């Protein structure tokens, strides 16, 4: 938990829950422990069959528990623990919203044993063999990745009956598994506009990327869906009390909360509808997306203005028009 504290959460509610868990004192069985390890009593020692392990040199903590085994210098199990912690922390019922839809992305059922052939086909399209010279030559010629046959893929392993979980090589040496970014720029940048601007600036520097297509995908897959979805919800929304959070389908005749007398507000605000409208229009005009997409945005903007009204006119310098 102390390690996870370095990463933290973006929302204050989750931060507070994490702080409470860290401050909680251990309870349950009597187990000897210190700042780093817990020491349960050994009941018996016995030999087991041979099992595969992936060794990794860890500088300070050389031992890890994995699959109920104490493993020495095995960092692959550290990664497994972090992935499992991601499930427990991000998808625990303590952190999930209580309202409808809060569990739509939560893995409430976990599979203990994974059958590689039973998962989505898309996840099997990754390399399990070394990168060959043939692959780089075909990349230089602009060939499609599906034409490369010299690199072994996971789906090919399953076809010939090989074990999909062993002898998977790596492409880049790593000096220390723990030397990584703890706080990405996506989290540190304050607004969505800043995030989009940084992403587009990076895309402009990569020759393999069609910047106009990136703008189109950003608008179609994110901005316009979010704007239209919130606009639809706005017409179907209810009201809630700003004090006790009681919800109403229609506002009471006394124009205040009947439970506590608090002020009633919309459940969907005007700002949630307008927040992506201008960034989407700026992207469309700057990177010259298709006229159809630009016109769709402008029609959506006109419809929003018919509901909320236009922004107040402001004086502009003549240089803007020349």
Secondary structure in CASP SS format (residue, H / E / C, confidence):
PFRMAT SS
TARGET T0000
AUTHOR 0000-0000-0000
METHOD secondary structure of the structure
MODEL  1
X C 1.00
X H 1.00
X H 1.00
X H 1.00
X H 1.00
X C 1.00
X C 1.00
X C 1.00
X C 1.00
X C 1.00
X C 1.00
X H 1.00
X H 1.00
X H 1.00
X H 1.00
X H 1.00
X H 1.00
X H 1.00
X H 1.00
X H 1.00
X H 1.00
X H 1.00
X H 1.00
X C 1.00
X C 1.00
X C 1.00
X C 1.00
X C 1.00
X C 1.00
X C 1.00
X C 1.00
X E 1.00
X E 1.00
X C 1.00
X C 1.00
X C 1.00
X C 1.00
X E 1.00
X E 1.00
X C 1.00
X C 1.00
X C 1.00
X C 1.00
X C 1.00
X C 1.00
X C 1.00
X C 1.00
X C 1.00
X C 1.00
X C 1.00
X C 1.00
X C 1.00
X C 1.00
X C 1.00
X C 1.00
X C 1.00
X C 1.00
X C 1.00
X C 1.00
X C 1.00
X C 1.00
X C 1.00
X E 1.00
X E 1.00
X E 1.00
X E 1.00
X C 1.00
X C 1.00
X E 1.00
X E 1.00
X E 1.00
X E 1.00
X C 1.00
X C 1.00
X H 1.00
X H 1.00
X H 1.00
X H 1.00
X H 1.00
X H 1.00
X H 1.00
X H 1.00
X H 1.00
X H 1.00
X H 1.00
X H 1.00
X H 1.00
X H 1.00
X H 1.00
X H 1.00
X C 1.00
X C 1.00
X C 1.00
X C 1.00
X C 1.00
X C 1.00
X C 1.00
X C 1.00
X C 1.00
X C 1.00
X C 1.00
X C 1.00
X C 1.00
X C 1.00
X C 1.00
X C 1.00
X C 1.00
X C 1.00
X C 1.00
X C 1.00
X C 1.00
X C 1.00
X C 1.00
X C 1.00
X C 1.00
X H 1.00
X H 1.00
X H 1.00
X C 1.00
X C 1.00
X H 1.00
X H 1.00
X H 1.00
X H 1.00
X C 1.00
X C 1.00
X E 1.00
X C 1.00
X C 1.00
X C 1.00
X C 1.00
X C 1.00
X H 1.00
X H 1.00
X H 1.00
X H 1.00
X H 1.00
X H 1.00
X H 1.00
X H 1.00
X C 1.00
X C 1.00
X C 1.00
X C 1.00
X H 1.00
X H 1.00
X H 1.00
X C 1.00
X C 1.00
X C 1.00
X C 1.00
X C 1.00
X E 1.00
X H 1.00
X H 1.00
X H 1.00
X H 1.00
X H 1.00
X H 1.00
X H 1.00
X C 1.00
X C 1.00
X C 1.00
X C 1.00
X C 1.00
X C 1.00
X C 1.00
X C 1.00
X C 1.00
X C 1.00
X C 1.00
X C 1.00
X C 1.00
X C 1.00
X C 1.00
X C 1.00
X C 1.00
X C 1.00
X C 1.00
X C 1.00
X C 1.00
X C 1.00
X C 1.00
X C 1.00
X H 1.00
X H 1.00
X H 1.00
X H 1.00
X C 1.00
X C 1.00
X C 1.00
X H 1.00
X H 1.00
X H 1.00
X H 1.00
X H 1.00
X H 1.00
X H 1.00
X H 1.00
X H 1.00
X H 1.00
X H 1.00
X H 1.00
X H 1.00
X H 1.00
X C 1.00
X C 1.00
X C 1.00
X C 1.00
X C 1.00
X H 1.00
X H 1.00
X H 1.00
X H 1.00
X H 1.00
X H 1.00
X H 1.00
X H 1.00
X H 1.00
X H 1.00
X H 1.00
X H 1.00
X H 1.00
X H 1.00
X H 1.00
X H 1.00
X H 1.00
X H 1.00
X H 1.00
X H 1.00
X H 1.00
X H 1.00
X H 1.00
X H 1.00
X H 1.00
X H 1.00
X C 1.00
X C 1.00
X E 1.00
X E 1.00
X E 1.00
X C 1.00
X C 1.00
X C 1.00
X C 1.00
X C 1.00
X E 1.00
X E 1.00
X C 1.00
X C 1.00
X C 1.00
X C 1.00
X C 1.00
X C 1.00
X C 1.00
X C 1.00
X C 1.00
X C 1.00
X C 1.00
X C 1.00
X C 1.00
X C 1.00
X C 1.00
X E 1.00
X E 1.00
X E 1.00
X C 1.00
X C 1.00
X C 1.00
X H 1.00
X H 1.00
X H 1.00
X H 1.00
X H 1.00
X C 1.00
X C 1.00
X H 1.00
X H 1.00
X H 1.00
X H 1.00
X H 1.00
X H 1.00
X H 1.00
X H 1.00
X H 1.00
X H 1.00
X C 1.00
X C 1.00
X C 1.00
X C 1.00
X H 1.00
X H 1.00
X H 1.00
X H 1.00
X H 1.00
X H 1.00
X H 1.00
X H 1.00
X H 1.00
X H 1.00
X H 1.00
X H 1.00
X H 1.00
X H 1.00
X H 1.00
X H 1.00
X H 1.00
X H 1.00
X C 1.00
X C 1.00
X C 1.00
X C 1.00
X C 1.00
X C 1.00
X C 1.00
X C 1.00
X C 1.00
X H 1.00
X H 1.00
X H 1.00
X H 1.00
X C 1.00
END
